[in-house]
Amino acid sequence: EVQLVESGGGLVQAGGSLRLSCAASGTTFDAYAIGWFRRFPGRIREEISCISTSDGRTRYEDSVKGRFTISVDNAKNTMYQQMNNLKPEATAVYYCRYIHYWGHGTPVTVPS
């Protein structure tokens, strides 16, 4: 059974940083792209970053470019998202996805 488990969310002041982790079990990150999504209250999930497992190319949503960094440690079967200079509009639940598998999400709150 494939499981993705996110961690690292929490409460952080504006301008602060968080590092999200997504640990995979029952699979390895050896195909397709993997990515991070977020869901604002009352909205659908939106993709904010992804990385290709074949060539390491990354892509970011415009509002997070230069502040968020996605990475993967294949030896640990874990992907990460470093989030710097967080803004109140980053408050959301963050999810990782691999193929069609999703984690349950980790909340991030940045008070205004």
Secondary structure, 3 states (H helix, E strand, C coil): CCEEEEECCEECCCCCCEEEEEEEECCCCCCCEEEEEEECCCCCCEEEEEEECCCCCEEECHHHCCCEEEEEECCCCEEEEEECCCCHHHCEEEEEEECCEECCCEEEECCC
